[in-house]
Amino acid sequence: MNTIVLQDNDKDLLDLLAFVLREERYVVHVTSTLDEHILELVADAKPHVVMIDYKLNGQDAIRACHLIRAFYPDLPVIATNFNSHIQDKYQSDGFDDYLDKPFNLAVLIDLVRRCISPLQLT
């Protein structure tokens, strides 16, 4: 089964995203914090995708992305954000893709599937 690590500080949004992804038959591990423990969660969960809340300036998310990349360079990491400029920055900040908030559920599922599909070919 495909596994996702999902981080967001908004508990309601985190619960909604986890529910939707579990309905799609993904195993979902959630956290509301974004610190060095994200690496422990990734190590324990062995996810196929990590989704991180980019927040206002993105610095914590960028640090977390770079930390994950240092140990898991092929693991897709997706930035989620309300920032309208995320599409201009996500790649230079180290992310594989981004999801705008508010999001369309079909776009969320499609994005996760696209990130996981190349991994299943290897």
VEXVOLUM-410827 format. One record per residue (C-alpha): residue in one letter; z negated, x negated, y. Coordinates in steps of 0.5 Angstrom, whole numbers, always signed. Layout:
N
+------+-------+-------+-------+
: type :     w :     u :     v :
+------+-------+-------+-------+
:    A :     Z :     X :     Y :
...
+------+-------+-------+-------+
//
This chain:
122
+------+-------+-------+-------+
: type :     w :     u :     v :
+------+-------+-------+-------+
:    M :    +0 :    +0 :    +0 :
:    N :    +2 :    -2 :    +7 :
:    T :    -4 :    -4 :   +11 :
:    I :    -5 :    -4 :   +19 :
:    V :   -11 :    -7 :   +23 :
:    L :   -11 :    -3 :   +30 :
:    Q :   -15 :    -4 :   +36 :
:    D :   -17 :    +0 :   +42 :
:    N :   -23 :    +1 :   +46 :
:    D :   -21 :    +8 :   +47 :
:    K :   -25 :   +11 :   +41 :
:    D :   -21 :   +18 :   +41 :
:    L :   -15 :   +15 :   +42 :
:    L :   -17 :   +10 :   +36 :
:    D :   -19 :   +16 :   +32 :
:    L :   -12 :   +19 :   +33 :
:    L :    -8 :   +13 :   +32 :
:    A :   -12 :   +12 :   +25 :
:    F :   -11 :   +19 :   +23 :
:    V :    -4 :   +19 :   +24 :
:    L :    -2 :   +13 :   +21 :
:    R :    -7 :   +15 :   +15 :
:    E :    -3 :   +21 :   +14 :
:    E :    +3 :   +17 :   +13 :
:    R :    +0 :   +13 :    +8 :
:    Y :    -2 :    +7 :   +11 :
:    V :    -9 :    +4 :   +10 :
:    V :   -12 :    +3 :   +17 :
:    H :   -18 :    -2 :   +19 :
:    V :   -20 :    +0 :   +26 :
:    T :   -24 :    -4 :   +31 :
:    S :   -26 :    -2 :   +38 :
:    T :   -28 :    -9 :   +40 :
:    L :   -23 :   -15 :   +42 :
:    D :   -26 :   -22 :   +41 :
:    E :   -26 :   -27 :   +36 :
:    H :   -28 :   -22 :   +30 :
:    I :   -21 :   -20 :   +30 :
:    L :   -19 :   -26 :   +26 :
:    E :   -24 :   -24 :   +21 :
:    L :   -22 :   -17 :   +20 :
:    V :   -15 :   -19 :   +20 :
:    A :   -17 :   -24 :   +14 :
:    D :   -21 :   -19 :   +10 :
:    A :   -16 :   -13 :   +11 :
:    K :   -10 :   -17 :   +10 :
:    P :    -5 :   -13 :   +14 :
:    H :    +2 :   -12 :   +15 :
:    V :    +2 :   -10 :   +22 :
:    V :    -4 :   -11 :   +28 :
:    M :    -4 :    -7 :   +34 :
:    I :    -8 :    -9 :   +40 :
:    D :    -9 :    -5 :   +46 :
:    Y :    -6 :   -10 :   +52 :
:    K :   -11 :    -7 :   +57 :
:    L :   -10 :    -8 :   +65 :
:    N :    -9 :   -16 :   +65 :
:    G :    -8 :   -17 :   +58 :
:    Q :   -12 :   -23 :   +58 :
:    D :   -16 :   -21 :   +52 :
:    A :   -10 :   -19 :   +48 :
:    I :    -6 :   -25 :   +49 :
:    R :   -12 :   -29 :   +47 :
:    A :   -13 :   -25 :   +41 :
:    C :    -5 :   -25 :   +39 :
:    H :    -5 :   -33 :   +40 :
:    L :   -11 :   -33 :   +35 :
:    I :    -8 :   -29 :   +30 :
:    R :    -1 :   -33 :   +31 :
:    A :    -5 :   -39 :   +30 :
:    F :    -7 :   -37 :   +23 :
:    Y :    -2 :   -32 :   +21 :
:    P :    +5 :   -34 :   +24 :
:    D :    +9 :   -29 :   +21 :
:    L :    +4 :   -23 :   +22 :
:    P :    +7 :   -18 :   +27 :
:    V :    +3 :   -16 :   +33 :
:    I :    +4 :   -10 :   +37 :
:    A :    +2 :    -9 :   +44 :
:    T :    +0 :    -2 :   +46 :
:    N :    -1 :    -1 :   +53 :
:    F :    +0 :    +4 :   +59 :
:    N :    +2 :    -2 :   +64 :
:    S :   +10 :    +0 :   +65 :
:    H :   +11 :    -7 :   +66 :
:    I :    +9 :    -9 :   +58 :
:    Q :   +17 :    -9 :   +56 :
:    D :   +18 :   -15 :   +61 :
:    K :   +12 :   -19 :   +58 :
:    Y :   +10 :   -17 :   +51 :
:    Q :   +15 :   -23 :   +48 :
:    S :   +13 :   -28 :   +53 :
:    D :    +6 :   -26 :   +51 :
:    G :    +7 :   -27 :   +44 :
:    F :    +8 :   -20 :   +41 :
:    D :   +13 :   -18 :   +37 :
:    D :   +14 :   -11 :   +40 :
:    Y :   +10 :    -6 :   +44 :
:    L :    +8 :    +1 :   +44 :
:    D :    +8 :    +5 :   +51 :
:    K :    +2 :   +10 :   +52 :
:    P :    +2 :   +16 :   +52 :
:    F :    +7 :   +15 :   +46 :
:    N :   +11 :   +19 :   +42 :
:    L :    +8 :   +20 :   +35 :
:    A :   +15 :   +19 :   +32 :
:    V :   +16 :   +13 :   +36 :
:    L :   +10 :   +10 :   +33 :
:    I :   +11 :   +11 :   +26 :
:    D :   +18 :    +8 :   +27 :
:    L :   +16 :    +2 :   +30 :
:    V :   +11 :    +1 :   +25 :
:    R :   +16 :    +2 :   +19 :
:    R :   +21 :    -3 :   +23 :
:    C :   +15 :    -8 :   +23 :
:    I :   +13 :    -8 :   +16 :
:    S :   +20 :    -7 :   +13 :
:    P :   +22 :   -15 :   +14 :
:    L :   +16 :   -17 :   +10 :
:    Q :   +17 :   -13 :    +4 :
:    L :   +24 :   -16 :    +3 :
:    T :   +20 :   -23 :    +2 :
+------+-------+-------+-------+
//
